[in-house]
Amino acid sequence: MPFVNIKVAGTLTKEQKAEIAREVTALLERIANKPPEATSVVIEEVSRENWAKAGVLLADR
């Protein structure tokens, strides 16, 4: 039972999230032979003020 947790900086539209969920599910079905009904996908939107890279907040880049 695959569980995929995707974190993104900022926000996505509902349509973008739906497409990501479909594509990740299809990828696991195609490559790992996992049935779609066994795959769970969670998409977490993280504020750019709460995400840093190389010691700098993304909001400050």
N, C-alpha and C positions, 0 to 999 in steps of 0.2 A: 504494500500500500504506500505509494509515493506521497510524500508531503513536501511541497515546495513553498518556501517562504522568500518572497522577493521584496526587497526594500528599495525604494526610490526616493531621491531627494526632490522635494516639491510635490506637486499634485498632477494627477492624470485625470482624463475624462473617463466617464463610465464606459464609453466605447473603447477607449484604449485598454482599460482593465479587462474588459470582456475579450478583446482580441489576444491580449497576453495570456489569459487563462486558456483560451482555445488552443493557441499555438504551443504552449508548454505541455498541455495535455496530449496534443497530437504528437509532439516530439517524443514524449515518454512512451506513447503507444508504438510509434514507428521504430525507435531505437531499442527500447528495453522490453518491448512486448507486454506493456502494462495496459490492462483494459481501462478505458476512460473513466468508468464508474469507480475505479479504485484510486484515482488521482485527486488529491486536494491541493489547491493553490491559494495561498494567502498573499495579498499585496498590501504592503505597509507603506504609507506615505509619510515621510519624515520631513519636518520643516527644515529648510536650508539653514535656519539658525541653530538647529540641533545636530548638524552634520559637519564634520571638519575633515579636511584632507591636507596632509602635510602641515598640520598645526594651524590651519586657517579655516575659519568657518566659511562654508560655501556662500552664505549670505554676504560675506565681506569680499568675495572674489569679483 
